[in-house]
Structure formats: C-alpha cells, structure tokens
Amino acid sequence: MGKGEQPTFRFAMTSGATARVGVVAWEGDAAQSGDQLRLDGVPLTPLRPDGTRGSSLNALDSTATGWSARNSLGVDARGFVPTTVAGAIGALTATTSGDQYLLGVVTLRTG
C-alpha cells in the first residue's frame, strides 16, 4: 500500500449485519498517521491490545494484540470496532496519505 493506492476487497453478507474486521499488516508506523481501513466508505476504528479505541486516522500503528510491548516493530495484528453494513455487498478499502504498509491477512466476522 502506498500513497494514492486504494485496493478494495468486496464480500457478500446479509444487509444490516454487524461486521468485525481484523488484519495482520506490516510496516504500520506509530508516528505517522494517515492510514485507514474503510468499510463501505466509513473509517474503521482500531482496537488496541488493551481494548481501548485507537484513531481511525492511524489504523496501523505498530501494535499487535497478544504482544506485551507497546511497539511491535512494524507488525500490526488487530481487530476493529464492529460496524453495521447497509448493503448485501460490502467493500473494505485500504488507504494512506503518506505511510506505506502491506496487508497480509484480512478477516471478517459477521453476525
């Protein structure tokens, strides 16, 4: 992922369902904001390892759930606050305004 790139992942689900997204990514930078994941255009709010909410403007900040240190040296493994999707086809878009990162795994749980 680099500035100006916006890969989008599309998936089918029940309209009105709650979706929880998770990712494993590399090279998120704690000090550089501007990276976002958006579900149907709405920025997702990351969950920190301690359960608090991070910033939707810095979705990948080198923290990993299950890792005891504050900085995981460029590895992000995290979930995002669940959100409701409006349609039967969801679109998850990755964006950045300056940071660069690589999405390795994307998970989706609906309910």
C-alpha positions in Angstrom: 0.0 0.0 0.0 1.4 3.3 -1.0 0.1 6.8 -1.3 -2.6 7.1 -3.9 -3.3 3.3 -4.0 -6.7 2.1 -2.8 -7.2 -1.6 -3.0 -10.8 -2.7 -2.3 -11.9 -6.1 -1.1 -15.6 -7.0 -1.8 -17.6 -9.6 0.1 -21.2 -10.8 0.3 -23.1 -10.6 3.6 -26.6 -10.1 5.0 -27.8 -6.5 4.6 -27.8 -4.8 8.1 -25.4 -7.3 9.6 -22.7 -6.4 12.1 -19.2 -6.8 10.7 -16.0 -7.1 12.6 -12.8 -6.7 10.5 -9.3 -7.9 11.6 -6.0 -7.5 9.9 -2.4 -8.6 10.0 -0.2 -6.0 8.3 3.4 -4.9 8.2 5.2 -1.6 8.4 2.5 0.4 10.1 4.2 3.4 11.7 3.1 4.6 15.1 4.4 8.1 14.5 2.9 8.6 11.0 -0.8 8.9 10.7 -3.0 8.8 7.6 -3.6 5.1 7.0 -7.2 4.0 7.2 -9.4 1.0 6.5 -12.9 1.9 5.4 -15.9 -0.3 5.3 -18.4 1.0 2.8 -16.7 4.4 3.0 -16.8 4.6 6.8 -13.4 4.7 8.5 -12.9 1.8 10.9 -11.7 2.4 14.4 -8.9 0.1 15.5 -8.9 -1.7 18.9 -5.7 -1.5 20.9 -4.3 -4.6 22.7 -5.7 -3.3 26.0 -9.2 -3.0 24.5 -9.3 0.8 24.2 -10.0 2.5 20.9 -7.3 3.8 18.6 -7.5 6.5 16.0 -9.3 5.8 12.7 -6.7 8.2 11.2 -3.8 5.8 12.2 -5.3 2.4 11.8 -1.9 0.7 11.6 0.4 1.9 14.3 2.8 -1.0 15.0 0.8 -2.6 17.8 -0.3 -6.2 17.9 -2.9 -7.9 20.0 -1.2 -10.5 22.2 2.2 -8.7 22.1 3.2 -7.3 25.5 5.3 -4.4 24.2 3.8 -1.1 23.2 5.6 -1.2 19.8 5.7 -4.4 17.8 8.4 -3.2 15.4 6.2 -2.7 12.4 3.8 -5.6 12.8 0.1 -4.9 13.3 -2.3 -7.6 14.3 -5.6 -6.2 15.4 -9.4 -6.1 15.2 -11.6 -3.1 14.6 -14.7 -1.8 16.4 -17.7 -3.7 14.9 -19.9 -1.8 12.5 -23.2 -2.3 10.7 -23.2 -2.6 6.9 -26.1 -1.3 4.9 -26.0 -3.4 1.8 -25.5 -7.1 0.9 -22.2 -6.4 -0.8 -19.5 -4.8 1.5 -16.4 -3.0 0.3 -13.3 -2.8 2.5 -10.9 -0.2 1.2 -7.3 0.4 2.4 -5.9 3.9 2.1 -3.0 6.0 3.1 -1.9 9.7 2.9 1.8 9.0 3.4 2.6 5.8 5.3 3.3 2.6 3.4 2.2 -0.8 4.6 1.4 -4.3 3.4 -1.8 -6.1 4.3 -1.1 -9.8 4.7 -4.4 -11.1 6.2 -7.9 -9.7 6.3 -10.5 -11.4 8.5 -14.3 -10.7 8.5 -16.8 -11.9 11.1 -20.5 -11.2 10.7 -23.4 -11.6 12.9 
